[in-house]
Amino acid sequence: MKVNKKSWLAVGGIAVASIILAGCSSSNASGDSKDDSSASTLTVWVDTERVDAMKGAVEAYEDKTGVTVKLVGKDNAKIKDDFIQQVPTGKGPDVVMGAHDWLGELSTNGVVAPIELGDSADGYLPVALQASTYEGTTYMLPYAVENIAILRNADLIPEPATSFDDMIAKGTAAGLATPFVVEQGVEGNPYHLYPFQTAFGAPVFGTDAEGNYDPADLQIGNEGGFEFANWLGAQGAAGTLNTDVDGDIAKTKFTSGEAAFWLTGPWNVGAATDAGINVAIDQIPSPTGEVASPFAGVKGFFVSSESKNKVAANDFLVNYIGTEDVQLDLFKAGNVLPALKVAADTAAADPIIAGFQKVGEDAVPMPAIPAMGSVWQYWGIAEAAIINGADPTTTWQKLTDDVAAAIK
C-alpha cells in the first residue's frame, strides 16, 4: 500500500516537533489512554471490521513520525457510549471512529476536539464536509458517505422510472403484484420515506445562512408536510406502502423477483446480487417532480477533547486517513462510497457505487443536532398510522405539535 506523503511534507519539521512536544499518551490493556512521558502513542478505537484496513496508514505514520499508533477493535454498538463515559475521566482513546449523527451528543458532552482540515477540506465531497461540521466547527475527518437509492431488477424493468407513478406503472405492466418495496414495519420508518417527504418541500428543520440545521425552524409541519401526509394516506390505501413490510420481507420480495424496485442502501446490494438479480442503481423517483433527497450518513474519526496528543491525532487523520489509498482501503472493508473526492471517483468505476454516488449528490446530512432526538420518537409512528388509515391532517398536526413541545 502507498500513502500519499505530500501533505505531510508540506507540514515539515514544525509538525514533527509539535507532535513530540504536544504531550504523550500510552494505552493499558483495555485500550484506555493516559499521560505517559515515557512514550509517544496514539490510541485509536475503530470498529472491529476495519482494523485490518487501518494497518497500512498506521505503519506509514509510525515509520514517518516515530509515534506509535495502537489500534483497538471495538464493538460498533458500544463504541460511542464507551467513548462518552471514558473521556471525562481522562481515559479512552485519542481518536475514535464513529458516525456524524453522534456529533450533537459528543459536542454537548464536551468529549471531542475540533479538527483542522486546512487546504484538504476542498478535497472532500460537500455533503461529507457539511456533515462533519457542527455549529460552524469541523469535528470529524470523514471517510465514507452512505445513502439509500432505488435498486432495480434490470431484467424485469430495463429502464429507470421517471417518477414514482411511473415506477408503479412499470412494475404493474411487468405483471408484478408488488412493483415496489421499502422497509417500514409497525412503527414506520421515516428514514426510508424521507426522500419522498423532501420532494414535497418538507425537511425536518430549516437551515441558517451557513447551512447549519436550525432547531428553532421546524419545517416538518409546513404546507408541504401536510401534502406529504395526504400522499402517504393515498399510498397506504393503494397498497404501495405497507407497514406489514419490514426489512426482511422487503428483501425477500426483491431477491425472489416478486418486486422490481427496492428503496434501500448499499448494505443490501450483496443480498440482491447473491440471489442472481441483475441490479441497477437509480435515482429515487419523485412523487412531485421535485428532487427526492435522501439522508446521507457520514462516517469518520473524532479526536478526544482529553487527548494529550491532539496535534499528532490531527496529523494522523488529515495526512494519513485523509489520503486516497487509505480511504480506498476503508471502502474495500465496508463497500461504502469514500468521502474523499478522488477516492470516491476511483471507487465509482463500479457501476453500483457510481449509482449510489449519483443519488448521493442530492442527499442531505441527517441532522446531528440534539433536537433531532425529539423527532424520531414521534415521526415513524405518525407515518405508520397514516399509512394504515388514520386521518392525515390531524395525525400530521399532532406529530408537529408533539415534536415542537418536545424540543422546547
For each residue, the residues with C-beta under 8 A, 3 or more apart:
1: 56 60 325 329
2: 325
3: 56 57 60 61 320 323 325 326
4: 7 323 324 325
5: 8 9 60 64 319
6: 9 10
7: 4 10 11 120 318 319 322 323
8: 5 11 15 64 315 319 320
9: 5 6 12
10: 6 7
11: 7 8 14 15 315 319
12: 9 15 16
13: 16 17
14: 11 17 18
15: 8 11 12 18 19 311 315
16: 12 13 19 20 65
17: 13 14 20 21
18: 14 15 21 22 311
19: 15 16 22 40 65 67 309 311 312 315
20: 16 17 40
21: 17 18
22: 18 19 308 309 310 311 312
23: 35 308 309
24: 35 36 37 38 39 40 41 308 309
25: 33 34 35 36 41 42 43 94 307 308 309
26: 33 34 36 38 39 41 43
27: 31 32 33 34 41 43 70 72
28: 31 32 34
29:
30:
31: 27 28 43 45 70 72 74 93
32: 27 28 43 86 91 92 93
33: 25 26 27 41 43 91 92 93 94 304 307 308
34: 25 26 27 28 90 91
35: 23 24 25 90 308
36: 24 25 26 39 41
37: 24
38: 24 26
39: 24 26 36 68
40: 19 20 24 66 67 68 309 312
41: 24 25 26 27 33 36 67 68 69 70 309
42: 25 67 68 69 70 94 95 309 312 313 316
43: 25 26 27 31 32 33 69 70 72 93 94 95
44: 54 58 69 70 71 72 93 94 95 96 97 301 316
45: 31 72 74 79 82 83 92 93 95 96 97
46: 50 51 54 71 72 73 74 97
47: 50 73 74 75 76 79 97
48: 51 73 74 75 76
49: 76 333 334
50: 46 47 53 54 97 330 333 334
51: 46 48 54 55 71 73
52: 55 333
53: 50 56 326 329 330 332 333
54: 44 46 50 51 57 58 71 326 329 330
55: 51 52 58 59 71
56: 1 3 53 59 60 325 326 329
57: 3 54 60 61 316 320 321 323 326 329
58: 44 54 55 61 62 69 71
59: 55 56 62 63
60: 1 3 5 56 57 63 64 320
61: 3 57 58 64 65 67 69 316 320
62: 58 59 65 66 67 68 69
63: 59 60
64: 5 8 60 61
65: 16 19 61 62 312 315
66: 40 62
67: 19 40 41 42 61 62 309 312 316
68: 39 40 41 42 62
69: 41 42 43 44 58 61 62 316
70: 27 31 41 42 43 44
71: 44 46 51 54 55 58
72: 27 31 43 44 45 46 93
73: 46 47 48 51
74: 31 45 46 47 48 78 79 82
75: 47 48 78 79
76: 47 48 49 79
77:
78: 74 75 81 82
79: 45 47 74 75 76 82 83 96 97 98
80: 83 84 98 102 105 106
81: 78 84 85
82: 45 74 78 79 85 86 92
83: 45 79 80 86 87 92 93 96 98 106 111 302 304
84: 80 81 87 105 106 109 111
85: 81 82 88 89
86: 32 82 83 89 91 92
87: 83 84 90 91 92 109 111 304 305 306
88: 85 109 110 111 306
89: 85 86 92
90: 34 35 87 306
91: 32 33 34 86 87
92: 32 33 45 82 83 86 87 89 96 111 304 306
93: 31 32 33 43 44 45 72 83 96 304 307
94: 25 33 42 43 44 303 304 307 308 309 310 312 313
95: 42 43 44 45 301 302 303 304 307 313 316 317
96: 44 45 79 83 92 93 301 302 304
97: 44 45 46 47 50 79 299 300 301
98: 79 80 83 102 106 140 299 300 301 302
99: 102 297 298 299 300
100: 103 131 132 140 142 297 298 299 300 365 366 368
101: 104 297 366 367 368 372
102: 80 98 99 105 106 302 368
103: 100 106 107 112 132 134 139 140 368
104: 101 107 108 134 368 369 370 372
105: 80 84 102 108 109 370
106: 80 83 84 98 102 103 109 111 112 139 302
107: 103 104 110 112 134 135 139
108: 104 105 370
109: 84 87 88 105 106
110: 88 107 305
111: 83 84 87 88 92 106 304 305 306
112: 103 106 107 139 302 303 304 305
113: 139 303 304 305 307 310
114: 137 138 139
115: 132 138 139 140 141 302 303 314 317 318
116: 138 314 318
117: 120 121 124 138 141 318 322
118: 121 318
119: 122
120: 7 117 123 124 318 322
121: 117 118 124 129 138
122: 119
123: 120 322 340 341 342
124: 117 120 121 128 129 132 142 339 340 341
125: 128 129 142 145 339 340 341 344 360
126: 129 130
127: 130 131 145 296 298 360 363 364 365
128: 124 125 131 132 142 145 296 298 300 339
129: 121 124 125 126 132 133 138 142
130: 126 127 133 211 365
131: 100 127 128 140 142 145 296 297 298 365 366 368
132: 100 103 115 124 128 129 138 139 140 141 142 298 300
133: 129 130 136 137 138 139 212
134: 103 104 107 137 139 212 368 369
135: 107 212
136: 133 210 212
137: 114 133 134
138: 114 115 116 117 121 129 132 133
139: 103 106 107 112 113 114 115 132 133 134 302 303
140: 98 100 103 115 131 132 298 300 301 302
141: 115 117 132 300 301 317 318 321 322
142: 100 124 125 128 129 131 132 145 298 299 300 339
143: 299 300 301 321 326 327 330 338 339 340
144: 298 299 300 327 330 331 334 336 337 338 339
145: 125 127 128 131 142 296 297 298 299 336 337 338 339 344 360 363
146: 265 266 296 297 298 299 336 337
147: 265 294 295 296 297 356 359 360 363
148: 191 192 195 263 264 265 284 294 295 359
149: 263 264 265 281 282 283 284 294 355 356 359
150: 160 161 167 261 262 263 281 282 283 284 285 359
151: 254 261 262 263 264 268 269 272 277 279 280 281 282
152: 157 160 161 260 261 262 279 280 281 282
153: 156 157 254 257 259 260 261 277 278 279
154: 157 158 278 279 280
155: 158 277 278
156: 153 171 174 176 257 260
157: 152 153 154 161 170 171 174 260 261
158: 154 155
159: 170
160: 150 152 280 282 283 285
161: 150 152 157 164 166 167 170 261 282 285
162: 166 285
163: 166 167 285 286 287 289
164: 161 167 168 196 285 286 287
165: 168 169 287
166: 161 162 163 169 170 285
167: 150 161 163 164 170 171 179 180 261 285
168: 164 165 171 172 179 180 240
169: 165 166 172 173
170: 157 159 161 166 167 173 174 179 260
171: 156 157 167 168 174 176 178 179 180 259 260 261
172: 168 169 175 176 179
173: 169 170
174: 156 157 170 171 179 260
175: 172
176: 156 171 172 179 258 259 260
177: 258
178: 171 181 253 258 259
179: 167 168 170 171 172 174 176 240 259 260 261
180: 167 168 171 240 259 260 261 262 263
181: 178 245 249 250 253 254 259 261 262 263
182: 189 192 193 241 245 250 262 263 264
183: 189 192 245 246 247 250 263 264
184: 188 189 192 193 241 242 243 244 245 246 384 387
185: 188 189 243 245 246 247 384
186: 243 384
187: 380 381 384
188: 184 185 193 243 379 380 381 382 383 384 387
189: 182 183 184 185 192 193 380 383
190: 193 194 197 376 379 380 383
191: 148 194 295 366
192: 148 182 183 184 189 263 264
193: 182 184 188 189 190 196 197 232 241 383
194: 190 191 197 198 293 294 295
195: 148 198 199 263 284 286 292 293 294
196: 164 193 199 200 228 231 284 286 287 292
197: 190 193 194 200 202 203 225 228
198: 194 195 201 202 203 290 291 292 293 294 364
199: 195 196 286 287 288 289 290 291 292 293
200: 196 197 224 225 227 228 231 287 288 290
201: 198 222 223 224 290
202: 197 198 219 220 222 224 225 227 228
203: 197 198 206 219 220 364
204: 213 218 219 220 367 372 375
205: 213 214 215 217 218 219 220 367 369 371 372
206: 203 213 214 217 218 219
207: 210 211 212 213 214 217
208: 211 212 214
209:
210: 136 207
211: 130 207 208
212: 133 134 135 136 207 208
213: 204 205 206 207 367 368 369 372
214: 205 206 207 208 217
215: 205 218 369 370 371 407
216:
217: 205 206 207 214
218: 204 205 206 215 221 400 403 404 407
219: 202 203 204 205 206 222 225
220: 202 203 204 205 225 375 379 399 400 403
221: 218 225 226 396 397 399 400 403 404
222: 201 202 219 225 226
223: 201 226 227
224: 200 201 202 227 228
225: 197 200 202 219 220 221 222 228 229 396 400
226: 221 222 223 229 230 392 393 396 397
227: 200 202 223 224 230 231
228: 196 197 200 202 224 225 231 232 396
229: 225 226 232 233 386 392 393 395 396
230: 226 227 233 234 392 393
231: 196 200 227 228 234 235 287
232: 193 228 229 235 236 241 383 386 387 392
233: 229 230 236 237 386 387 389 390 391 392
234: 230 231 237 238
235: 231 232 238 240 241 387
236: 232 233 239 241 242 386 387 388 389
237: 233 234 389
238: 234 235
239: 236 242
240: 168 179 180 235
241: 182 184 193 232 235 236 387
242: 184 236 239 245 387
243: 184 185 186 188 384 387 388
244: 184 249
245: 181 182 183 184 185 242 249 250 253
246: 183 184 185 249 250
247: 183 185 250 251
248: 251 252
249: 181 244 245 246 252 253
250: 181 182 183 245 246 247 253 254 259 262 264
251: 247 248 254 255 262 264 268 271
252: 248 249 255 256 258
253: 178 181 245 249 250 256 258 259 262
254: 151 153 181 250 251 257 258 259 260 261 262 272 277
255: 251 252 271 272 274 275 277
256: 252 253 275
257: 153 156 254 277
258: 176 177 178 252 253 254
259: 153 171 176 178 179 180 181 250 253 254 262
260: 152 153 156 157 170 171 174 176 179 180 254
261: 150 151 152 153 157 161 167 171 179 180 181 254 282
262: 150 151 152 180 181 182 250 251 253 254 259 268 272
263: 148 149 150 151 180 181 182 183 192 195 284
264: 148 149 151 182 183 192 250 251 267 268
265: 146 147 148 149 268
266: 146 269 335 336 337 352 353 356
267: 264 270
268: 151 251 262 264 265 271 272
269: 151 266 272 273 279 335 352
270: 267 273 274 335
271: 251 255 268 274 275
272: 151 254 255 262 268 269 275 277 279
273: 269 270 276 277 279
274: 255 270 271
275: 255 256 271 272
276: 273
277: 151 153 155 254 255 257 272 273
278: 153 154 155
279: 151 152 153 154 269 272 273 352
280: 151 152 154 160 351 355
281: 149 150 151 152 351 352 354 355 356 358 359
282: 149 150 151 152 160 161 261 285 355 359
283: 149 150 160 292 358 359 362
284: 148 149 150 195 196 263 292 294 359
285: 150 160 161 162 163 164 166 167 282 292
286: 163 164 195 196 199 289 290 291 292
287: 163 164 165 196 199 200 231 292
288: 199 200
289: 163 199 286
290: 198 199 200 201 286
291: 198 199 286 362
292: 195 196 198 199 283 284 285 286 287 362
293: 194 195 198 199 362 363 364
294: 147 148 149 194 195 198 284 359 360 362 363 364
295: 147 148 191 194 363 364 365 366
296: 127 128 131 145 146 147 360 363 364 365 366
297: 99 100 101 131 145 146 147 366
298: 99 100 127 128 131 132 140 142 144 145 146 339 365
299: 97 98 99 100 142 143 144 145 146 336 339
300: 97 98 99 100 128 132 140 141 142 143 144 339
301: 44 95 96 97 98 140 141 143 317 321
302: 83 95 96 98 102 106 112 115 139 140
303: 94 95 112 113 115 139 307 310 313 314 317
304: 33 83 87 92 93 94 95 96 111 112 113 307 313
305: 87 110 111 112 113
306: 87 88 90 92 111
307: 25 33 93 94 95 113 303 304 310 313
308: 22 23 24 25 33 35 94
309: 19 22 23 24 25 40 41 42 67 94 312 313
310: 22 94 113 303 307 313 314
311: 15 18 19 22 314 315
312: 19 22 40 42 65 67 94 309 315 316
313: 42 94 95 303 304 307 309 310 316 317
314: 115 116 303 310 311 317 318
315: 8 11 15 19 65 311 312 318 319 320
316: 42 44 57 61 67 69 95 312 313 319 320 321
317: 95 115 141 301 303 313 314 320 321 322
318: 7 115 116 117 118 120 141 314 315 321 322
319: 5 7 8 11 315 316 322 323
320: 3 8 57 60 61 315 316 317 323 326
321: 57 141 143 301 316 317 318 326 327
322: 7 117 120 123 141 317 318 319 326 327 340
323: 3 4 7 57 319 320 326 327 340
324: 4 327 328 340 342 343 346
325: 1 2 3 4 56 328 329
326: 3 53 54 56 57 143 320 321 322 323 329 330
327: 143 144 321 322 323 324 330 331 338 339 340 343
328: 324 325 331 332 338 343 346 347
329: 1 53 54 56 57 325 326 332 333
330: 50 53 54 143 144 326 327 333 334 338
331: 144 327 328 334 335 336 337 338 343 347
332: 53 328 329 335
333: 49 50 52 53 329 330
334: 49 50 144 330 331
335: 266 269 270 331 332 353
336: 144 145 146 266 299 331
337: 144 145 146 266 331 344 347 348 353 356 357 360
338: 143 144 145 327 328 330 331 343 344 346 347
339: 124 125 128 142 143 144 145 298 299 300 327 343 344
340: 123 124 125 143 322 323 324 327 343 344
341: 123 124 125 344 345
342: 123 324 345 346
343: 324 327 328 331 338 339 340 346 347
344: 125 145 337 338 339 340 341 347 348 357
345: 341 342 348
346: 324 328 338 342 343 349
347: 328 331 337 338 343 344 350 353 357
348: 337 344 345 353 354 357
349: 346 353 354
350: 347 353 354
351: 280 281 354 355
352: 266 269 279 281 355 356
353: 266 335 337 347 348 349 350 356 357
354: 281 348 349 350 351 357 358
355: 149 280 281 282 351 352 358 359
356: 147 149 266 281 337 352 353 359 360
357: 337 344 347 348 353 354 360 361
358: 281 283 354 355 361
359: 147 148 149 150 281 282 283 284 294 355 356 362 363
360: 125 127 145 147 294 296 337 356 357 363
361: 357 358
362: 283 291 292 293 294 359
363: 127 145 147 293 294 295 296 359 360
364: 127 198 203 293 294 295 296
365: 100 127 130 131 295 296 298 368
366: 100 101 131 191 295 296 297 372
367: 101 204 205 213 371 372
368: 100 101 102 103 104 131 134 213 365 372
369: 104 134 205 213 215 372
370: 104 105 108 215 373
371: 205 215 367 374 375 407
372: 101 104 204 205 213 366 367 368 369 375 376
373: 370 376 377
374: 371 377 378 403 406 407
375: 204 220 371 372 378 379 403
376: 190 372 373 379 380
377: 373 374 381 406
378: 374 375 381 382 399 402 403 406
379: 188 190 220 375 376 382 383 399 403
380: 187 188 189 190 376 383 384
381: 187 188 377 378 384 385
382: 188 378 379 385 386 395 396 398 399
383: 188 189 190 193 232 379 380 386 387
384: 184 185 186 187 188 243 380 381 387 388
385: 381 382 388 390 395
386: 229 232 233 236 382 383 389 390 391 392 395 396
387: 184 188 232 233 235 236 241 242 243 383 384
388: 236 243 384 385
389: 233 236 237 386
390: 233 385 386 394 395
391: 233 386 394 395
392: 226 229 230 232 233 386 395 396
393: 226 229 230 396 397
394: 390 391 397 398
395: 229 382 385 386 390 391 392 398 399
396: 221 225 226 228 229 382 386 392 393 399 400
397: 221 226 393 394 400 401
398: 382 394 395 401 402
399: 220 221 378 379 382 395 396 402 403
400: 218 220 221 225 396 397 403 404
401: 397 398 404 405
402: 378 398 399 405 406
403: 218 220 221 374 375 378 379 399 400 406 407
404: 218 221 400 401 407 408
405: 401 402 408
406: 374 377 378 402 403
407: 215 218 371 374 403 404
408: 404 405
